[in-house]
Amino acid sequence: MKGANESFPMDVQKDEDILKSSLKDPALFGILVDRYEGAFLKTAFGVVRDRAEAEDIVQETFTKMYVHGARFTPQPGATFKSWAYRILMNTAFTHYQKVKKTGAKTEYLDEVSYDEEGKGPAVDGRDLALMNDAKVMVSEVIAGMPEHLARLLKLYYLDDKSYKDIAEEENISMSTLKMRLFRAKRLFKKLADE
């Protein structure tokens, strides 16, 4: 009698089944890496705009996926892919926070590479779908947050405004802003992990 892995080739098995099998046979995790690495790199590069940093983010993402693989349970309306991208975006978000705190000279989020004629973004339909998935996930998490905390996250991370500008715009002190951003980041991470 054939084993479960022999009856269906790995290239047609569901991602969640491969993840479960890889917990017993770690070599199988390479199948998930092969399936997602290219798309993950494009998505991470779209956030950090630096190839080496994107590679680090992707490597850390795969490590987290494997380490926490036993906790993955399929949810109604959520797929393995959405779980994997949530880990990727959380990892990229955390990386972005660290770089922003250190003041590194790295461009984030705003730059878009254009096609050779300069007429439009140089992305294919898959890239747009992946970016849209990530935006939807981030938007869903932010939508579940109290409005004042969600607004601060948008201003700081998506609009790339400085502490000073946000404090003036919101008419709050710098210490109040830092405390609220800390709470907002902690809540974002909690909601994204659920």
N, C-alpha and C positions, 0 to 999 in steps of 0.2 A: 504494500500500500504506500502511496506517495505521501510525503509530509506536506504540511500546509504550504510551505514555501515552494515546494516542487510542483504542486498542482496549478498554481498561478504564478507566472513570471513576475518578478518584482516590478517591472515597468508598468504593470497594469494593476498592481495592488494599491489600495488606498494609502495615503500618507500616514494616517493614524495607525494603520496596521503595521506599516514598516517601522514606525516609531516604537510601537509596543514590542515588536520582534527584536529591534536593535537593543533594547534594554537587556536582552539575554545574549544577543550576538552583536557586540558593538560595531563590527565591520559593516553591518547592514545600514548603519546611520549614514554611511557614505552615499547611499542612494538618495537620501533626502538632501544632502549637501549638493550632489550633482543636479538635482531638480531645481533647487532654489538659489544656488550661489550667484548665478548671473543676474537674476532679477533683484536679489538682495543688494548686490553691489551697485546696481543702477539706482536703486531707491536710496541707499545710504549716501552715494555720491551726490545725489540730488539734494541731500540735506547739507552735507559738509563740504562739498566741492573740492575734496582732496582725496586722491586715490588711496594713499597709504592709510589715512584715517578711516576711509570707507571700508577698507579691507580689515582693519582692526575691529570696527563695529560689527562687521559680518561674522568674523571669527568668534567674537564674544557672544553674538546672538546664537550661533550654532552650539556653543558651549552651554549656554543657558537652556536652550531647547533640550539638549541631551540630559543635563543635570536634573531638570524639572520635568522630564518626559513622563515619569511615573504619575505625575499629578494631572496630566492632560486627560480630560474627559470630554467627549463630544457633547456640545450643548445645542439645544434647538435653535436654529437660525445662525449658528456660529460654526465655522468649519475649521479644520486643521490650519488651513491657509491663513484665516483671520487671526488665529492664535499665534502663528509664527510671525506674522507681520506686526502684531501687537508687541511681541518681544523685540523685534527689530526696531520699531519706532521708539519704544521705551529706552532701548540701549542708545539709539541715536540722540534722543532727547537728553538723556543723562550726559552723554559725551558733549553735546552742545552746551549744556549748563557749565560743565567743567572748563571748557575752552573760553566761554564768555566771561567766567569769573577771573581767569588768568589774563584776559585781555589779549590773547593771541591774535595775530594778524591773519585770520582765516575768513574767507567769505562764506556766508551761509544763506541758504534758502532763496535769496533774491535773484541770483544770477541764473540765467537760462542760456544754454548754448543754442545758437541759431544755425540753420542750414547754410550751405555754402553761399547762397544768394542773399542771406540776411533777411529773408522774408518771413520766417517763422521758426518756432522751436524745432530743433532737430531731435524729435522723439517719434517713436513709432506707436502704434495703437496699444501695444502691450505695456509700454512705459507709461502711457497716459492712464491706462487701467490700473496699474500698480500704484501710481501716484494718487489716483482717485480713491483707491481702497484705503490708502494710508490717511488721506485727508478725511475720508468718511469716518474712519476709526477715531482719529483725533477729535473731529467735530462731535461725534457721539459722546465721547468722554467729557469734553468741555461742556456740552449741553446738559449733562447730568450734574454739573457743579453749580453752586450758588453764583448768581450773576456777577456780583462784585469780584469774586475770585477768578471767574472765567475771563472777565474783561482784563484783569491784570495780566494773566497768562498771555492773552492775545496781544496786548500792547508790548509786552516784554519780548516774547519769543517770535511771534509772527510779524509784528510791526517793527521789531528790532529797536524799540525806543529805550533810551537810557533811564536809569533810576530817577535822575533829576527831572527829566521831561515828564515821566509818568507821575511823579509826586506833584509836580505843578499842575498837570492836567486833571488829576484826581483831587487836588486840593487837600493833600495829606502830607504828614511829615515823612522824612526819609526812613525813620525807624519803623513807623507804622507800615510803610510800603514793604520794607524788608520782611517784617513779620507776616504780612498778608501773602506775599509771594512765597514765603516758606510754607505756609499753610496750604496755598493753592497747589504748589508742586507736590506736596505730600498727598493731598487729596487726589490729584490727577493720577499719581502712581497707584494709589489704592484702587481707584475706580478702573483704571486700565488693567490691573491685575485680576480683577473679578471676572 
